[in-house]
């Protein structure tokens, strides 16, 4: 069985994988859906087309819907997905990929049945092996820094080279290049290009500049 992010028929980008769209996936928390479109435009203009809107606020689904309708060049997804109901709601709002901080069999089946790419979260070797058993090869590694960081992922690359990750959690512009240099990392997730004061002040030029710097980090571990 192939990874749920691999088939071109369901994949969000040219390579069929969220992990190959850009070196960094912005993790977005929005309290006001009115900010969604200008924020997404700034991120896309800066070279970060894959945008994860976390389902942590009441505005999240409206934000996903606004980006899906108003910024077609963006690949908007839903993050912090932890229930089957959220899977359905996110896809109905226009999410083109799903990201969870962890997984259960029930959540995994709901994400698989959604028809869109998904990244289930893992932080242990056993979780990775369990997903590989179920045909899932692309995952979110969370919380990355707290769970062992680059040293942990480097250790996984030997026995489990078929697993590929998007590490998220505590990663910034200083640490991102070390993750991106690993052979089993496709991209990283982070929010450093979205400082709270810039979003609150609607300083989209600053967001675009920070996104451009993040996009330029690139990586030596995987081809994009």
QUIDAKA-V748560 format. One record per run of one state. SS is the DSSP state (H for helix, E for strand, L for the rest). FROM is the first residue (numbers start at 1). LEN is the number of residues. Records with the same first field share a line. If there is no record, write none. Layout:
# QUIDAKA-V748560
SS: FROM-LEN / FROM-LEN
This chain:
# QUIDAKA-V748560
L: 1-17 / 21-3 / 29-4 / 46-4 / 55-5 / 71-4 / 80-4 / 94-3 / 100-5 / 114-3 / 123-2 / 134-4 / 142-7 / 160-4 / 169-4 / 181-4 / 191-5 / 201-3 / 216-9
H: 18-3 / 33-13 / 60-11 / 84-10 / 105-9 / 125-9 / 149-11 / 173-8 / 196-5 / 204-12
E: 24-5 / 50-5 / 75-5 / 97-3 / 117-6 / 138-4 / 164-5 / 185-6
